[in-house]
Amino acid sequence: MQFVRQLIYKEKTLDEFDIDSDKSVFKLFFDLLLNMDGTRVTDVDADKKITDIFNDACFISNAVIQLKRPYMHYGYLYKLASSTSNGKSYTQVPARGDIVMCLVYFLLEEHGDNTSDLERLKNTIETDVRKRSVENNNCFEYFSDAYENSESTYLTDEFVVKLPITPEDLKRVCWSDISHRYDKQSLKDIVSFWKDPHDRNLIIDDIEKEIKQNTVDDLPF
């Protein structure tokens, strides 16, 4: 499994999450994170860390609503949720992964109208986070209690929605980098994500366009 993030989700600033509105679900998440290690107001770059967590949770949520049997790819999703960058490399931070996946759970809860596949993914998230440790179980309870006891919140469609693929979006994608220099399995994973024939053909055409100047033969599609 491999996602092309820039074609699935548009990154947002902290203000775009509407954290100053009492009815925004992100206001609820924001207040909870401000009381957790690493994202307290006394922590360095707390605003950036919270923004990154929000964007990662929304990105994963957008990806899984388009994915068949997303629960089968939970290991990959958790790896994405756990990844944090220092600007030079990525490090896996399990505690961060638990927080991001908790947010994914409640974003899907807020989104509603979930398929049986998404309900199964939510069950997988809850089971996995709770069983890791007492601390992680408490983490899920922390978010769950706050969410269940909050007044009505809202989540606008732009946060969990299938994005149309545009030529401008494709210009920002380097297929060689994403596919590890056109690795066949990576290309298969990338293309197979899009179920809509129109979207899939746009991706294939753009990949073929990029490699015309390279000597790459025997593409997997």
N, C-alpha and C positions, 0 to 999 in steps of 0.2 A: 504494500500500500504506500502511495506517495501522493501528497496534496500539493497543488500549485496555489499557494496562499493568495497571491495577488489577483488571481482569477476567481477566488471564492469569497473574499472578504475585503472590504475597504477599511483601512485603519482609521481610528478616531482619536481625537484629543480627549483629555479628561472632561472638559466642559461639554463636549458633545454627548457625554453619557448622562447629562442632565442631573448631576449629583446635588444640585441645589433645590430640586423639587422634592417635596416630602412624599409625593406619590410615585416617584420613579423607583423601580426596583434596584437601580444602580445606586441610588441614595442609601438604600438599606444596606447593600453590599459595602459601600464606601464606609459607612459608620462602623460596620462590623470589622472591616480590615484595619481601621485606625486603632483598634484595640488588640491587634495581634502582632506577635513578634515579627520584625522585618518591615512592617508597614505602619508602625506607630508614627505619630507626628514627630517624635524625637529621633526616628531613624533617618539616616541619610538617604536622599532621593526617594522618599516615601511616595511622593506624587507620581514619579515615573514608574515605580514598581507597581503601584495600583493601576495605572493606565495600562501597563503591559499585561497585567493579570486580566483586566477587563477585555482587552483586545484578544488575548489568547482564548479566553472562554467563549467570546462571541465567534471567533474564527472556527473553533472546534464545533460549536453549536451549528453554525452554518454548514459546515462540512457534513456532519452526521445526518442532517435532515435530507441530504441528497444521496446518502450512502445506503446500499442494500445490506442488511444485517450488520449494522455498525458495531454491535456488541462483539462480533467476531474479530474486530480490529482494536479491541480495547487496549491491548499492550502498546500498540503504536500511538493511540490517542493519549495514553498516559505519559508516554515518552515525550510527546509534544508539550503536554501540560507541565511537565517537570523541567523543561529546558529553559535555562536563563543564560543570557549573553553578557559578557563583560566588554563587548565591542571587538574582541579578537577571536574568541572561541565560545563554545557552548558547554555548560555544565549541567548535569542532572541533579536537581534538588527535589527529592521526594515530597518534602513538606509542601513545597510550592505546587507540585502536581496534585496533591490532595485538595488544596484550596481551589485551584482552577477547575478540577473535576466537580467539586461541590457546586461551583457557580454554574457549570454546564448543566448539572442536574436541575437546578432551580430556574435557569433560563428556559430549559425545555418544559419545566412545570408551568412557568409563566406563559410560554408560547402556546401551550395547550394543543388540542386537536392532534395528539401524537399517535403515530402508527404503533402497531404491536411491536415492531422492531425497536422503535424509540423507547417504548415502555420497558422493553427487555434491557436496553442499554442503561436506562435509569436504575433499574434493579441491580445491574452489574456494578454501576458506580457506587451505589449505596453499600452493597455487600463488600466490595473491595476496600473502600475507604474505612468502613467500620471495623473490618477484621484486622487491619494492619497493626493497630496498637490501641491502647486505652486513650492516648492523646488524640489519635485520628478519629476514633469514635466520638470523642468529645467535640472535635472540630465539626463533624457532620451535624451533631446535635446542636451545636452553637448556631450554625446557619439555619437548620431546620426549625428550631424553636423561634428564632427571630422572624423567619419567613411566615410561619404558621400564625404567629401572634401579631403580625403587622396588619395595618389597615389595607384596603384595596390598593394595589400597585399596578403600574402599567409598563408594558414593554412594546414599543412601536415596532412595526413590521421591519424597519430598516436594520434592526439588530439581528434578526433571525429570518433570512430571506434568501432565495436563490437569485444570484446576480446574473444579469445578461452579460455575455462576453462581447466586448467592444474592440475595435481595432486599436484604440488607444491603450487598452489594458494589455493587449498582446505585445505592443511595442516595449513594454517594461519587462518582458519575460525573456530570459536567456536559456533556451532549451538545453544547450550544451552543459551549462552549470547544473541545472536542475536534474538532468538525467545522467549525470556523471559521464559526460562526453558521449552521449547517445547510447548508453548501455541499453540493450534490447529489453531486458526485464523492466528497467525503470520506465522506458517509453511505454511499454504495455500497461504498467500500473497507472501511469499518468493519463493515458488516453481512455482507459477503461472506467475512470471515475465518472466521465460524462456520459449519461445514458441517452440524452437527447441527441439524435443523429445530426442535427444542425450544429450544435455545440461541438460534438466530437469531430465533425468534418472541419470546423474552423481550426481546431487544435492541430489536427493532422496536417492541414494545408500550411499552417504557420511553421510547424516543425520542418516540413519538406522545404519550405521557402528558405529557412535558416541554413539548412544543410546543403543547399545547392552549390554553395561555394566550397564545400568540404568533400572529401572523398569517402563518403560513408555509403556502404552498399547493404542491400538485404535488410531493409527496415521491417519491423514486425507487424506492419499493417499495410 
